[in-house]
Amino acid sequence: MSTAHLSAPSIDPEEVAYFERLAHRWWDTEGPFWPLHRLNAFRVDYIRRHLCAALDLNPAAERPFAGLRILDIGCGGGILSESMARLGAEVTGIDITEKNLQAARLHAQWSELAIDYRLASVEQLAAEGVSFDAVLNMEVVEHVEHLPDFLAACAHLVRPGGLMVVSSINRTPVAWVMAILGAEYILGWLPRGTHHYRKLVRPAEVAQGLGAGYRPVHETGVRVNPFNRAFGYTRWKAVNYMMVRQRHT
């Protein structure tokens, strides 16, 4: 099945083409996706801590997510999906680029992990009426078109009492300087054209898009040390941020 058969208002064909060109590099830790590999351990710790707290699970357990159904939106080559599977979750990873999914499926086989990878949009899943204990929207919202419709569809994919975890880049002038000009054009940490300022998303826009059925659980800024490339927490959310929201209706 090719991306030509997959259409939804939130899908930007230019974004599809961009990630198709890079699909073979997903698991190259020194390649264009090295920031995601560095970021992954950091965000997995964040997800583990807050899902366990909200769902009354034991964060010290080897597989604390056993029995949970987790959706990884925009799973790419499966970096985050595999981490969730190793923590015991039943993982569904969706992407709009078949080449990404081919890389993800192959690596999951090598890793002996059972992950359900699907070429699908959030609109498709919402129309199917499926729901999950947790939905991960990590580094995705800044790549979609028609953000309010995308988030409205995402909101339906979380069961009542379940959680939505979002990470993205804020739409501020300082984010343009640091995350686009700095990371892509000066430091070369990301390929040029990875992000577009008009698509960056403010935290308040995420909250508004998910609607009144969600309550805030946690929100934090994320910083990166340019010298050792390590990620850390910060109260300053003007560039990168992560948030957890819980569906209560």
Order of alpha helices (4+ residues) and beta strands (2+ residues): alpha-alpha-beta-alpha-beta-alpha-beta-alpha-beta-alpha-beta-alpha-beta-beta-beta
